[in-house]
Amino acid sequence: MPGCGKHLTYDATVGTDTYVAEAAHIKGEKSIAPRYDASMSDVDRNGIANLIYFCTHDHTIIDKVEADWPVERLVKIKTEHETKVRETMIEAFADVAFPELASAVAWVATQPPSGGATSFEVVPPDEKIRKNDLTNASRHIIAAGLVSQATVAGYVEAETQLDSDFPDKLKSGFLAEYYALKHKGHKGDELFELMCAFAVRGLKKQGDRTAGLAVLVYLFEICDVFEK
């Protein structure tokens, strides 16, 4: 919400970070809910396009004072926020450098190589996005992440000079998580979001987290992490 500024996650000092906000429906979920649209299907009603993430206070306000918060106003708030986030993401990815990448992939040092051939075949991002049933929510992250791909490629090349197994270990670590998630039935945007969470696990500094996402996007584009 413009001007709110409340944190929507709780950063745990012990244990796992958690969300402390709520996904609000722009057009109400049930017939008695604010802004309900009977012409919508249940799938669209609960789809990401009809959801907006608010702190609990603002979620309560938009539902209890419906007249002040029509659909058009909420859609405008969401659209403007998403535009601002995309611009910020592009700037953040452009700032990714070797120190952040080193922090983001420090786990590779303990990763055993897969023992198989490592393919780094470039696949057009749009084609791969379609094949993996990804929507604009994931597409925007991928598009922003491509800004830093030359830097990530340079880092991987430099690390390979020190450890010839580095590319294979990097890829196999992500593939193991990818196939584990697929086996559990995850797919599409949900699978991509979980892979993003895997890429930034344990990283606290925003620069390191951005670097982790940059590595995921790099692997998304150049090899078979995700279907191609």
N, C-alpha and C positions, 0 to 999 in steps of 0.2 A: 504494500500500500504506500503511495507517495507520502513521504514525510514520517513514516512509521519508524523505521530504523531498528526494530527489535530483531534480535537474532532468532532464526528459525530452527537452529540446532543447538543442542547442549554439548559442549566439548568436555567429555569426561576426563577426569584426572586418573581415575581407575575404572577399568572396564571399557565398554563400547560407547562411542558417541551416539546420541539419539535425536530424533526429530521432536520438536516441541511446538509445531504448528499444525495446521489442518488444511486438507484439500477441500475447498469450498466449491459448490456447484454454481455456475453462472446462471444457468436455467435449472430450476429446482429438480431434485432427484425424485420427489414424490408429489402427488397431486395437491397436497396441502402445503407444499414448500414454496417459498418465494420464487417468483419468476418462472414458474412451471410452464412447460410448453408441451401440450398433449400430442403434438404432431411429431415429436422426437422419438426415436427408438431408444430402448434401454441401453443399447451399445453406444449410441451417440451421446446419450445423457451422461454416461459415466466415462466417456472418452476424454482424452487429454485436452481436446479443443474446448470442452465445456467445463474444465476445472481450472481453478485459480488458487494459488497457495498463499494463505494468510496466517498471521498470528491468531491465536484464539479470540483475542479481543476484537479484531477487525472482522473476523468471520461472524461473530455474534452481531456486530453492528449492521453489516450488510443484509443479514437475514431478518433482523428485528425492525429495521427502518427501511423497508423495501422501497418505498417511494423515492428515497434519496439515492438509491443504488440500482437503477434500471440496467437491463442487459447491455445496452450500448455503452454505458459508462464503464462497466466492468471489463468489457471487451477492449475498450480503449486503454484502460490501465494495464491490462495484460499485454497488449500489443506493444505499447511504449516501453514496458519493462523488458520484454523479450528482446526488443531492438537494442536497448541499452546494454543488456547482458551480452548479446552477440558482439557488439563493438568492443566491450571490455575484454571478452575472451580472445578476440583477435589480437588486441594489444598485449595481453598476457602471454599468448603463445609466441608472439614475435620476440618477447624478452627471454624465452627459454635459452639457457646456456649450459655448457658442460658441467658446471658444479651442481646445478639442479638435476640434470640427467643422472649424474653419478649417484646422488641421493635416491632418486626414484628407482634405480635398477640395482641398488646395492645387493639385493637378494640374489641376483644372478650368480654371484661368487660361490654360493653354496648349492646351486642348481646343477644336478648331473646332466650331461648331454644326453640327447635322446638316442644317439647311436644310429639314427637314420639320416637320409639325405636331407639337407636344408634347402628348400626352394624359396627364393625371394623374387617371385614373379609379379610384376606390376599388373594390376587389374584396374581398369577405369573405375574410379570411385562411384560414379552414378550407377554403373552396371552392378557393382557389388552391393550398393545400398538397396537397389530393387530386389536383388536375389535374396537378401536377408530380411526383406519386409520391414525396412526401417522407414520411419516417418520423418517429418521435418525436425522433430525434437532431437533425434540422433544426427540427422544430416547437418544441422548447424554446428554441432560439436566437431564432426568430421571436417567440415569446411574450414572451421577456425583452426583446427589442429594441423591442417595441411600447410599453414603458414610456416610452421617450424620444422617441416620435414627435412630440409637440407641440413639443418643443425643436428637433428637426430641421426641422419644418415652419416654425417661426419663423425659423430660421437661413436656410433657402432663401428665404423671403419677404424677409428683410433683404438678402440678397445680390442678389436680383432688382431691388431698388431701385437698386443700383449698376451692375448689368449685366443687362439684360433677357434676354440669351441664357443666363444662368447655368443655369436649370432644364433647358434643352434640351441644353446641353453636359454637364451632370452625367448626364443620362439617356443621352445618346448614347455617352458613355465606357463606361458599364456595359453597354449593349446590344452594343457592338462586341465586348467580351470574352465576353459571354453567347453570342452567335451563333458566335464563333470556337470556343468550347468545345463547343457543340452540334454543330458541323460535324465535330469530332474524335470524336464519338460519346459524349460524356459526357452523363449524364442522372441524374435523381433526386437522392439525397443526395450522390453524388459530384460532380455539377454544382454543387449548392449549396455544398459545401465548397470547391470551386475558386473560386467567386465570392466566398466569404468571404476566401479567401487574396488574391484580387485587391483586395478592399476594404481590406485592411490592409497591402498591399505597401509596403515601405520604412519603415513606422512602427515605431519602437522603444518609445516610451512606451505603457504599458498603457492609459492614458486615451485616447490618440489611436487606438489599435487598436480599443477599444470604440466610439469615435465612428465609425470606419470601418464597423464592423458595423451600427451604428445607421442609417447612411445606406443601407446595402444593404437592411435590413429596411423602411425608409421607402419605397424604390423598389419593393420586392417588393409592398408593400400598395397603393401608389397609382398605379402605372402598369404598362406592359407589359414590365418587366424580369422575366423568367420568364413562362411561358404563363398566359393567363387565359381 
